[in-house]
């Protein structure tokens, strides 16, 4: 590691919403939480000044980092110039072509302190793209992390969207003072164990997400009203579909399990077909 580079590290930019994690104990906890495959490596999203990178290299060996900001890419290359198992990709984690950068059969676990404004599109890109990580350990705004890992019966649209691809586990909370500068809110670390195959078949995914998204426009309403107002169905079709799916029309969308949404999708399509 280049010690001179460490002494001249860049400062976080307020206009970009940057908050660099400095707490050494939490950095170790995150590095320990990552479990790359035995024959793989760690993909770090948003390496910043490399504090977590250094812990990952010590614990896991090979690390490939994705960093958007050019000044930080230059700094990381100077800091880890002696690390032959480190590589940094200059690019946007929301759109980077991982197949081209890593190879279509790459095996890796992903980790990162994700920017609050870009967390959802980054997770979506990792979960829907190829190659996929075996797991993702992500630091997010605590409210979002808890939402993703919410127990059955309290599923949001975001939680359901993640559940299609991965099993979520809330790991621990991170206070604002662990960062430089401190953000206004707490953060939370969540683990996503990526499924070998998504729970919704590819050919049904678009229709599934359309149904869920439109029904969740009114998440606090009873499912009968939310469905009737959010999705096109013939008159009386919402109640007919719910009855065919065996779902109590008085329930709220957040209480439905993923399997129930798939059953409801079948029922909705059947009602439309006979309209």
PESULFEN-V604264 format. One record per helix or strand of 3 or more residues. SS is the DSSP state (alpha for helix, beta for strand). FROM is the first residue (numbers start at 0). TO is the last residue. Records with the same first field share a line. If there is no record, write none. Layout:
SS = FROM-TO / FROM-TO
//
This chain:
alpha = 2-6 / 13-15 / 23-32 / 50-59 / 69-78 / 97-101 / 118-127 / 141-147 / 156-162 / 175-177 / 201-217 / 222-229 / 236-244 / 252-254 / 257-272
beta = 40-44 / 62-66 / 85-89 / 107-112 / 134-140 / 165-173 / 186-193
//
